[in-house]
Structure formats: C-alpha cells, structure tokens
C-alpha cells in the first residue's frame, strides 16, 4: 500500500517536454519525511491501438550528482562521435503544414 500512496502524492514541481513522438515528464515529489525526489516518465503513443505506453524512473537526491555526471558524459560522448539531430520531423507535423498551405486563396490578392 505504501507504493500506491507515493504514486498519488501531489507534485511539488512538474516540467513537460515534448520531443517528437515522445513526451517526457520531470516531476518533483516529496517523501513522507519531506525529502524531494524526481520521477522521469517517458510517454509514447502506440500507433496500432492508440494506447500510451509509459516508462518511469525514480531518482533520489543522494543519486543526483552521479546520475547527472553519467548523463552528461553519455551526451558528450554522442555529441563527439555522431552528429546530433536537434529536430526530427514527424509525419503528422509535415502533413499539418501542408494542410495549412492548402487553405491559401487567390481571392485575397
């Protein structure tokens, strides 16, 4: 039952990041003793049935420094060894732009 109670705790802070097909949620929550911890949730919609699949990690304050260092080292490695694409265009984003341009009318000229 303790795990269930932790899931229902109100967030102290929340940040939503949309990244292509995925959305990431960075939430700060408090334990019963009022120690903060972070949950990072990846949410992605499955195309075949429209269900959102979520993956979550819990990061406790005693691990922040080592986690941040490991993440920075990993990102630095990728940036040094492979071109990083900042923006990937999804099919739905491209079709929305095309739909907007279809609304053009010569009557306004």
Phi and psi in radians as a Rosetta constraint file:
Dihedral C 1 N 2 CA 2 C 2 CIRCULARHARMONIC -1.052 0.35
Dihedral N 2 CA 2 C 2 N 3 CIRCULARHARMONIC -0.706 0.35
Dihedral C 2 N 3 CA 3 C 3 CIRCULARHARMONIC -1.104 0.35
Dihedral N 3 CA 3 C 3 N 4 CIRCULARHARMONIC -0.698 0.35
Dihedral C 3 N 4 CA 4 C 4 CIRCULARHARMONIC -1.083 0.35
Dihedral N 4 CA 4 C 4 N 5 CIRCULARHARMONIC -0.745 0.35
Dihedral C 4 N 5 CA 5 C 5 CIRCULARHARMONIC -1.103 0.35
Dihedral N 5 CA 5 C 5 N 6 CIRCULARHARMONIC -0.688 0.35
Dihedral C 5 N 6 CA 6 C 6 CIRCULARHARMONIC -1.119 0.35
Dihedral N 6 CA 6 C 6 N 7 CIRCULARHARMONIC -0.631 0.35
Dihedral C 6 N 7 CA 7 C 7 CIRCULARHARMONIC -1.164 0.35
Dihedral N 7 CA 7 C 7 N 8 CIRCULARHARMONIC -0.519 0.35
Dihedral C 7 N 8 CA 8 C 8 CIRCULARHARMONIC -1.554 0.35
Dihedral N 8 CA 8 C 8 N 9 CIRCULARHARMONIC -0.006 0.35
Dihedral C 8 N 9 CA 9 C 9 CIRCULARHARMONIC -1.137 0.35
Dihedral N 9 CA 9 C 9 N 10 CIRCULARHARMONIC 2.502 0.35
Dihedral C 9 N 10 CA 10 C 10 CIRCULARHARMONIC -1.287 0.35
Dihedral N 10 CA 10 C 10 N 11 CIRCULARHARMONIC 2.450 0.35
Dihedral C 10 N 11 CA 11 C 11 CIRCULARHARMONIC -1.234 0.35
Dihedral N 11 CA 11 C 11 N 12 CIRCULARHARMONIC 2.467 0.35
Dihedral C 11 N 12 CA 12 C 12 CIRCULARHARMONIC -1.433 0.35
Dihedral N 12 CA 12 C 12 N 13 CIRCULARHARMONIC -0.601 0.35
Dihedral C 12 N 13 CA 13 C 13 CIRCULARHARMONIC -2.663 0.35
Dihedral N 13 CA 13 C 13 N 14 CIRCULARHARMONIC 2.556 0.35
Dihedral C 13 N 14 CA 14 C 14 CIRCULARHARMONIC -2.533 0.35
Dihedral N 14 CA 14 C 14 N 15 CIRCULARHARMONIC 2.423 0.35
Dihedral C 14 N 15 CA 15 C 15 CIRCULARHARMONIC -2.321 0.35
Dihedral N 15 CA 15 C 15 N 16 CIRCULARHARMONIC 2.197 0.35
Dihedral C 15 N 16 CA 16 C 16 CIRCULARHARMONIC -1.843 0.35
Dihedral N 16 CA 16 C 16 N 17 CIRCULARHARMONIC 2.285 0.35
Dihedral C 16 N 17 CA 17 C 17 CIRCULARHARMONIC -2.226 0.35
Dihedral N 17 CA 17 C 17 N 18 CIRCULARHARMONIC 2.026 0.35
Dihedral C 17 N 18 CA 18 C 18 CIRCULARHARMONIC -1.547 0.35
Dihedral N 18 CA 18 C 18 N 19 CIRCULARHARMONIC 2.291 0.35
Dihedral C 18 N 19 CA 19 C 19 CIRCULARHARMONIC -2.467 0.35
Dihedral N 19 CA 19 C 19 N 20 CIRCULARHARMONIC 1.511 0.35
Dihedral C 19 N 20 CA 20 C 20 CIRCULARHARMONIC 1.142 0.35
Dihedral N 20 CA 20 C 20 N 21 CIRCULARHARMONIC -2.166 0.35
Dihedral C 20 N 21 CA 21 C 21 CIRCULARHARMONIC -1.366 0.35
Dihedral N 21 CA 21 C 21 N 22 CIRCULARHARMONIC -0.199 0.35
Dihedral C 21 N 22 CA 22 C 22 CIRCULARHARMONIC -1.932 0.35
Dihedral N 22 CA 22 C 22 N 23 CIRCULARHARMONIC 2.685 0.35
Dihedral C 22 N 23 CA 23 C 23 CIRCULARHARMONIC -2.192 0.35
Dihedral N 23 CA 23 C 23 N 24 CIRCULARHARMONIC 2.361 0.35
Dihedral C 23 N 24 CA 24 C 24 CIRCULARHARMONIC -1.963 0.35
Dihedral N 24 CA 24 C 24 N 25 CIRCULARHARMONIC 2.425 0.35
Dihedral C 24 N 25 CA 25 C 25 CIRCULARHARMONIC -2.078 0.35
Dihedral N 25 CA 25 C 25 N 26 CIRCULARHARMONIC 2.176 0.35
Dihedral C 25 N 26 CA 26 C 26 CIRCULARHARMONIC -1.915 0.35
Dihedral N 26 CA 26 C 26 N 27 CIRCULARHARMONIC 1.916 0.35
Dihedral C 26 N 27 CA 27 C 27 CIRCULARHARMONIC -2.070 0.35
Dihedral N 27 CA 27 C 27 N 28 CIRCULARHARMONIC 2.361 0.35
Dihedral C 27 N 28 CA 28 C 28 CIRCULARHARMONIC -1.767 0.35
Dihedral N 28 CA 28 C 28 N 29 CIRCULARHARMONIC 2.215 0.35
Dihedral C 28 N 29 CA 29 C 29 CIRCULARHARMONIC -2.211 0.35
Dihedral N 29 CA 29 C 29 N 30 CIRCULARHARMONIC 2.931 0.35
Dihedral C 29 N 30 CA 30 C 30 CIRCULARHARMONIC -2.076 0.35
Dihedral N 30 CA 30 C 30 N 31 CIRCULARHARMONIC 2.469 0.35
Dihedral C 30 N 31 CA 31 C 31 CIRCULARHARMONIC -1.354 0.35
Dihedral N 31 CA 31 C 31 N 32 CIRCULARHARMONIC 3.083 0.35
Dihedral C 31 N 32 CA 32 C 32 CIRCULARHARMONIC -1.040 0.35
Dihedral N 32 CA 32 C 32 N 33 CIRCULARHARMONIC -0.558 0.35
Dihedral C 32 N 33 CA 33 C 33 CIRCULARHARMONIC -1.548 0.35
Dihedral N 33 CA 33 C 33 N 34 CIRCULARHARMONIC 0.244 0.35
Dihedral C 33 N 34 CA 34 C 34 CIRCULARHARMONIC 1.159 0.35
Dihedral N 34 CA 34 C 34 N 35 CIRCULARHARMONIC 0.463 0.35
Dihedral C 34 N 35 CA 35 C 35 CIRCULARHARMONIC -1.520 0.35
Dihedral N 35 CA 35 C 35 N 36 CIRCULARHARMONIC 2.349 0.35
Dihedral C 35 N 36 CA 36 C 36 CIRCULARHARMONIC -1.432 0.35
Dihedral N 36 CA 36 C 36 N 37 CIRCULARHARMONIC 2.591 0.35
Dihedral C 36 N 37 CA 37 C 37 CIRCULARHARMONIC -2.525 0.35
Dihedral N 37 CA 37 C 37 N 38 CIRCULARHARMONIC 2.897 0.35
Dihedral C 37 N 38 CA 38 C 38 CIRCULARHARMONIC -2.004 0.35
Dihedral N 38 CA 38 C 38 N 39 CIRCULARHARMONIC 2.424 0.35
Dihedral C 38 N 39 CA 39 C 39 CIRCULARHARMONIC -1.987 0.35
Dihedral N 39 CA 39 C 39 N 40 CIRCULARHARMONIC 2.328 0.35
Dihedral C 39 N 40 CA 40 C 40 CIRCULARHARMONIC -1.993 0.35
Dihedral N 40 CA 40 C 40 N 41 CIRCULARHARMONIC 2.107 0.35
Dihedral C 40 N 41 CA 41 C 41 CIRCULARHARMONIC -2.076 0.35
Dihedral N 41 CA 41 C 41 N 42 CIRCULARHARMONIC 2.251 0.35
Dihedral C 41 N 42 CA 42 C 42 CIRCULARHARMONIC -1.769 0.35
Dihedral N 42 CA 42 C 42 N 43 CIRCULARHARMONIC 2.259 0.35
Dihedral C 42 N 43 CA 43 C 43 CIRCULARHARMONIC -2.175 0.35
Dihedral N 43 CA 43 C 43 N 44 CIRCULARHARMONIC 2.263 0.35
Dihedral C 43 N 44 CA 44 C 44 CIRCULARHARMONIC -2.445 0.35
Dihedral N 44 CA 44 C 44 N 45 CIRCULARHARMONIC 2.336 0.35
Dihedral C 44 N 45 CA 45 C 45 CIRCULARHARMONIC -1.471 0.35
Dihedral N 45 CA 45 C 45 N 46 CIRCULARHARMONIC 2.200 0.35
Dihedral C 45 N 46 CA 46 C 46 CIRCULARHARMONIC -1.307 0.35
Dihedral N 46 CA 46 C 46 N 47 CIRCULARHARMONIC 2.258 0.35
Dihedral C 46 N 47 CA 47 C 47 CIRCULARHARMONIC -1.182 0.35
Dihedral N 47 CA 47 C 47 N 48 CIRCULARHARMONIC -0.628 0.35
Dihedral C 47 N 48 CA 48 C 48 CIRCULARHARMONIC -1.196 0.35
Dihedral N 48 CA 48 C 48 N 49 CIRCULARHARMONIC -0.528 0.35
Dihedral C 48 N 49 CA 49 C 49 CIRCULARHARMONIC -2.347 0.35
Dihedral N 49 CA 49 C 49 N 50 CIRCULARHARMONIC 0.002 0.35
Dihedral C 49 N 50 CA 50 C 50 CIRCULARHARMONIC 1.302 0.35
Dihedral N 50 CA 50 C 50 N 51 CIRCULARHARMONIC 0.135 0.35
Dihedral C 50 N 51 CA 51 C 51 CIRCULARHARMONIC -1.431 0.35
Dihedral N 51 CA 51 C 51 N 52 CIRCULARHARMONIC 2.423 0.35
Dihedral C 51 N 52 CA 52 C 52 CIRCULARHARMONIC -1.479 0.35
Dihedral N 52 CA 52 C 52 N 53 CIRCULARHARMONIC 2.206 0.35
Dihedral C 52 N 53 CA 53 C 53 CIRCULARHARMONIC -1.763 0.35
Dihedral N 53 CA 53 C 53 N 54 CIRCULARHARMONIC 2.272 0.35
Dihedral C 53 N 54 CA 54 C 54 CIRCULARHARMONIC -2.121 0.35
Dihedral N 54 CA 54 C 54 N 55 CIRCULARHARMONIC 2.459 0.35
Dihedral C 54 N 55 CA 55 C 55 CIRCULARHARMONIC -2.200 0.35
Dihedral N 55 CA 55 C 55 N 56 CIRCULARHARMONIC 2.389 0.35
Dihedral C 55 N 56 CA 56 C 56 CIRCULARHARMONIC -2.328 0.35
Dihedral N 56 CA 56 C 56 N 57 CIRCULARHARMONIC 2.475 0.35
Dihedral C 56 N 57 CA 57 C 57 CIRCULARHARMONIC -2.177 0.35
Dihedral N 57 CA 57 C 57 N 58 CIRCULARHARMONIC 2.627 0.35
Dihedral C 57 N 58 CA 58 C 58 CIRCULARHARMONIC -1.921 0.35
Dihedral N 58 CA 58 C 58 N 59 CIRCULARHARMONIC 2.313 0.35
Dihedral C 58 N 59 CA 59 C 59 CIRCULARHARMONIC -2.210 0.35
Dihedral N 59 CA 59 C 59 N 60 CIRCULARHARMONIC 2.065 0.35
Dihedral C 59 N 60 CA 60 C 60 CIRCULARHARMONIC -1.693 0.35
Dihedral N 60 CA 60 C 60 N 61 CIRCULARHARMONIC 2.639 0.35
Dihedral C 60 N 61 CA 61 C 61 CIRCULARHARMONIC -0.991 0.35
Dihedral N 61 CA 61 C 61 N 62 CIRCULARHARMONIC -0.522 0.35
Dihedral C 61 N 62 CA 62 C 62 CIRCULARHARMONIC -1.214 0.35
Dihedral N 62 CA 62 C 62 N 63 CIRCULARHARMONIC -0.220 0.35
Dihedral C 62 N 63 CA 63 C 63 CIRCULARHARMONIC -1.847 0.35
Dihedral N 63 CA 63 C 63 N 64 CIRCULARHARMONIC -0.085 0.35
Dihedral C 63 N 64 CA 64 C 64 CIRCULARHARMONIC -0.933 0.35
Dihedral N 64 CA 64 C 64 N 65 CIRCULARHARMONIC -0.891 0.35
Dihedral C 64 N 65 CA 65 C 65 CIRCULARHARMONIC -1.095 0.35
Dihedral N 65 CA 65 C 65 N 66 CIRCULARHARMONIC -0.853 0.35
Dihedral C 65 N 66 CA 66 C 66 CIRCULARHARMONIC -1.174 0.35
Dihedral N 66 CA 66 C 66 N 67 CIRCULARHARMONIC -0.658 0.35
Dihedral C 66 N 67 CA 67 C 67 CIRCULARHARMONIC -1.114 0.35
Dihedral N 67 CA 67 C 67 N 68 CIRCULARHARMONIC -0.838 0.35
Dihedral C 67 N 68 CA 68 C 68 CIRCULARHARMONIC -1.071 0.35
Dihedral N 68 CA 68 C 68 N 69 CIRCULARHARMONIC -0.718 0.35
Dihedral C 68 N 69 CA 69 C 69 CIRCULARHARMONIC -1.108 0.35
Dihedral N 69 CA 69 C 69 N 70 CIRCULARHARMONIC -0.787 0.35
Dihedral C 69 N 70 CA 70 C 70 CIRCULARHARMONIC -1.114 0.35
Dihedral N 70 CA 70 C 70 N 71 CIRCULARHARMONIC -0.724 0.35
Dihedral C 70 N 71 CA 71 C 71 CIRCULARHARMONIC -1.133 0.35
Dihedral N 71 CA 71 C 71 N 72 CIRCULARHARMONIC -0.777 0.35
Dihedral C 71 N 72 CA 72 C 72 CIRCULARHARMONIC -1.077 0.35
Dihedral N 72 CA 72 C 72 N 73 CIRCULARHARMONIC -0.804 0.35
Dihedral C 72 N 73 CA 73 C 73 CIRCULARHARMONIC -1.041 0.35
Dihedral N 73 CA 73 C 73 N 74 CIRCULARHARMONIC -0.722 0.35
Dihedral C 73 N 74 CA 74 C 74 CIRCULARHARMONIC -1.162 0.35
Dihedral N 74 CA 74 C 74 N 75 CIRCULARHARMONIC -0.781 0.35
Dihedral C 74 N 75 CA 75 C 75 CIRCULARHARMONIC -1.141 0.35
Dihedral N 75 CA 75 C 75 N 76 CIRCULARHARMONIC -0.763 0.35
Dihedral C 75 N 76 CA 76 C 76 CIRCULARHARMONIC -1.031 0.35
Dihedral N 76 CA 76 C 76 N 77 CIRCULARHARMONIC -0.706 0.35
Dihedral C 76 N 77 CA 77 C 77 CIRCULARHARMONIC -1.069 0.35
Dihedral N 77 CA 77 C 77 N 78 CIRCULARHARMONIC -0.824 0.35
Dihedral C 77 N 78 CA 78 C 78 CIRCULARHARMONIC -1.122 0.35
Dihedral N 78 CA 78 C 78 N 79 CIRCULARHARMONIC -0.769 0.35
Dihedral C 78 N 79 CA 79 C 79 CIRCULARHARMONIC -1.076 0.35
Dihedral N 79 CA 79 C 79 N 80 CIRCULARHARMONIC -0.612 0.35
Dihedral C 79 N 80 CA 80 C 80 CIRCULARHARMONIC -1.363 0.35
Dihedral N 80 CA 80 C 80 N 81 CIRCULARHARMONIC -0.441 0.35
Dihedral C 80 N 81 CA 81 C 81 CIRCULARHARMONIC -1.977 0.35
Dihedral N 81 CA 81 C 81 N 82 CIRCULARHARMONIC -0.113 0.35
Dihedral C 81 N 82 CA 82 C 82 CIRCULARHARMONIC -2.754 0.35
Dihedral N 82 CA 82 C 82 N 83 CIRCULARHARMONIC 2.472 0.35
Dihedral C 82 N 83 CA 83 C 83 CIRCULARHARMONIC -1.093 0.35
Dihedral N 83 CA 83 C 83 N 84 CIRCULARHARMONIC 2.292 0.35
Dihedral C 83 N 84 CA 84 C 84 CIRCULARHARMONIC -1.708 0.35
Dihedral N 84 CA 84 C 84 N 85 CIRCULARHARMONIC 2.179 0.35
Dihedral C 84 N 85 CA 85 C 85 CIRCULARHARMONIC -1.559 0.35
Dihedral N 85 CA 85 C 85 N 86 CIRCULARHARMONIC 2.059 0.35
Dihedral C 85 N 86 CA 86 C 86 CIRCULARHARMONIC -1.242 0.35
Dihedral N 86 CA 86 C 86 N 87 CIRCULARHARMONIC -0.631 0.35
Dihedral C 86 N 87 CA 87 C 87 CIRCULARHARMONIC -2.374 0.35
Dihedral N 87 CA 87 C 87 N 88 CIRCULARHARMONIC 2.172 0.35
Dihedral C 87 N 88 CA 88 C 88 CIRCULARHARMONIC -1.873 0.35
Dihedral N 88 CA 88 C 88 N 89 CIRCULARHARMONIC 2.284 0.35
Dihedral C 88 N 89 CA 89 C 89 CIRCULARHARMONIC -1.529 0.35
Dihedral N 89 CA 89 C 89 N 90 CIRCULARHARMONIC 2.231 0.35
Dihedral C 89 N 90 CA 90 C 90 CIRCULARHARMONIC -1.578 0.35
Dihedral N 90 CA 90 C 90 N 91 CIRCULARHARMONIC 2.691 0.35
Dihedral C 90 N 91 CA 91 C 91 CIRCULARHARMONIC -0.945 0.35
Dihedral N 91 CA 91 C 91 N 92 CIRCULARHARMONIC -0.770 0.35
Dihedral C 91 N 92 CA 92 C 92 CIRCULARHARMONIC -1.140 0.35
Dihedral N 92 CA 92 C 92 N 93 CIRCULARHARMONIC -0.609 0.35
Dihedral C 92 N 93 CA 93 C 93 CIRCULARHARMONIC -1.182 0.35
Dihedral N 93 CA 93 C 93 N 94 CIRCULARHARMONIC -0.699 0.35
Dihedral C 93 N 94 CA 94 C 94 CIRCULARHARMONIC -1.166 0.35
Dihedral N 94 CA 94 C 94 N 95 CIRCULARHARMONIC -0.768 0.35
Dihedral C 94 N 95 CA 95 C 95 CIRCULARHARMONIC -1.174 0.35
Dihedral N 95 CA 95 C 95 N 96 CIRCULARHARMONIC -0.551 0.35
Dihedral C 95 N 96 CA 96 C 96 CIRCULARHARMONIC -1.140 0.35
Dihedral N 96 CA 96 C 96 N 97 CIRCULARHARMONIC -0.682 0.35
Dihedral C 96 N 97 CA 97 C 97 CIRCULARHARMONIC -1.129 0.35
Dihedral N 97 CA 97 C 97 N 98 CIRCULARHARMONIC -0.746 0.35
Dihedral C 97 N 98 CA 98 C 98 CIRCULARHARMONIC -1.091 0.35
Dihedral N 98 CA 98 C 98 N 99 CIRCULARHARMONIC -0.741 0.35
Dihedral C 98 N 99 CA 99 C 99 CIRCULARHARMONIC -1.072 0.35
Dihedral N 99 CA 99 C 99 N 100 CIRCULARHARMONIC -0.714 0.35
Dihedral C 99 N 100 CA 100 C 100 CIRCULARHARMONIC -1.109 0.35
Dihedral N 100 CA 100 C 100 N 101 CIRCULARHARMONIC -0.691 0.35
Dihedral C 100 N 101 CA 101 C 101 CIRCULARHARMONIC -1.259 0.35
Dihedral N 101 CA 101 C 101 N 102 CIRCULARHARMONIC -0.393 0.35
Dihedral C 101 N 102 CA 102 C 102 CIRCULARHARMONIC -1.195 0.35
Dihedral N 102 CA 102 C 102 N 103 CIRCULARHARMONIC -0.295 0.35
Dihedral C 102 N 103 CA 103 C 103 CIRCULARHARMONIC -1.449 0.35
Dihedral N 103 CA 103 C 103 N 104 CIRCULARHARMONIC 0.023 0.35
Dihedral C 103 N 104 CA 104 C 104 CIRCULARHARMONIC -1.151 0.35
Dihedral N 104 CA 104 C 104 N 105 CIRCULARHARMONIC 2.467 0.35
Dihedral C 104 N 105 CA 105 C 105 CIRCULARHARMONIC -2.267 0.35
Dihedral N 105 CA 105 C 105 N 106 CIRCULARHARMONIC 2.379 0.35
Dihedral C 105 N 106 CA 106 C 106 CIRCULARHARMONIC -1.352 0.35
Dihedral N 106 CA 106 C 106 N 107 CIRCULARHARMONIC -0.213 0.35
Dihedral C 106 N 107 CA 107 C 107 CIRCULARHARMONIC -1.097 0.35
Dihedral N 107 CA 107 C 107 N 108 CIRCULARHARMONIC -0.473 0.35
Dihedral C 107 N 108 CA 108 C 108 CIRCULARHARMONIC -1.377 0.35
Dihedral N 108 CA 108 C 108 N 109 CIRCULARHARMONIC -0.132 0.35
